[in-house]
Amino acid sequence: MRPFFTGEAIKTELLVVWLEKHGIPAVEEPVDPEADDDGDLSRPMRVLVAAAEFERAQRLFFEEREDEL
């Protein structure tokens, strides 16, 4: 697994669902594994994707899409 994105839990949860809808397996993990999981949606989290899917995930997430204009 390769780190793809780091941000607030609310954003990483949405990103994991979005990636999975595009057929890219993804998992979330806390940036600080020692921190309590108190349900705080602003806690820092990291999204990991399989190394083989990393470039595809980057293209889907970061490239501009002309068909959306």
N, C-alpha and C positions, 0 to 999 in steps of 0.2 A: 504494500500500500504506500501511496505517495501523498504528502500534504498538498492539498489543492486550494484551500481557502481557510482563513482564520477570521473570526468575527463573533458578534453576539449570538447567543444561543437561538434567539428568535430568527435570525437570518440563516444560521447554519441548518436549522431544522427544515426550513423552506427549501434551501438549496439541495439537501439530501433527497427530499421528495421529488424535486424537479429533475435532478440527475437520474433518479430511478425511473421516472416516467420516460426518459430518453434511453433507457436500457443500460445505464452506467451504474454499477453497484457503488455505493458510497456509505461511509460510516462516519459518525461524529465521535469525538473524544474531547474531554476537557483539556484545555491548555495546561492547567495545573492539576495533575492527578490527585494531589493531596487535598484539594478544595472540596468542601461539602456540596453535594448536589441538592441545593435547597429550593430548586424550582425557579430560581432567578433567571428570567429570560435575557438579562443583560450580561450574564457571566460569559467569559471568553471560552469559545469552543473552536475546535479544528475539524475540518472536513477532509477525509482521506478518500482517494480513489485508487483503483488498481493501476499500477504503472502502465499496463498495456492500454488502458483507457484514458490516460492523462491528457494526451494531445487532443483527442476527440472532445473531451470535457472542456478543455480550454477553448477550442474553436466554438463550441456551442454557447459557452457562457460569455466569452470576452469579445468575439468578433462582432462587428456591426452587421446588421441584417438589413439589406436594402428592401426586402419584400415586406418589412414591417412599417415602412414610411408611408 
